[in-house]
Amino acid sequence: MSASLGEIKKLRGLPEGVALYLCSFVCEGVKAPLKAQREVTLSLIQHALGFPLPPVLEHRPNGAPYLPAYPGLSISVSHAEGLVSILLAPSPWAVGVDVERLRPQLCRVQGKYLHEGECTLLSNYVPEVLTALTLLWSAKEALFKMLQPPSQSLLDFRLVGVQLEGEYRGTLLFSYGELSRGVYHLSYEIHEDYVLCYCLEARSAIES
């Protein structure tokens, strides 16, 4: 009874020392989904860092993951059905990653994560409604992981701009908080049935 990794993709073009991995997985036999996700996550971290054995992965009180034996690493983890992604960086970086399957349920809960006009703005670049809604949810989840807003609300983030880098990838620009604590850049990729979003920022810039 185990979960096996499928194709492992490593994204290119990130800053030195930063690594983003995405892989599919198949759960073989009867296994609780959370147990399978954890097994796959540890295997992917082991692969990414070349460890001889899966590492110990713990979570802080706010839910953020960390590697106790490697305090010099920042890590963010995300799961979707049959997918797992990890973003690793030296500790001076704060990081956030999120992978999401296209989910019609997001159409029913827009008020929990969208401000008026955000979907309209994004629709100029991403015309398919469900893809746009999933992308906004995923982007705000990644920002939430990186910035850990005291409000614990995705509504702390508001889309203010889009920069295309191709038909299916680009950068989303978000303001943070009512007092506008700056604009944060988040990269995204759109695939056939899922989206991937990730962001990183110097901790010194966030804490200042």
Buried (B, 14 or more C-beta within 10 A) or exposed (E): EEBEBEEBEEBEEBEEEBEBBBBBBEBEEEBEEEEBBBBBBBBBBBBBBEBEEBBEBEEEEEEBBBBEEBEEBBBBBBBBEBBBBBBBBEBEBBBBBBBBBBBEEBEEEBEEBBBEEBBEBBEEBBEEEEBBBBBBBBBBBBBBBBBBBEEEEBBBBBBBEBEEEEEBEBBBBBBBBEEEBBEBEBBBBBBEEBBBBBBBBEBEEBEE
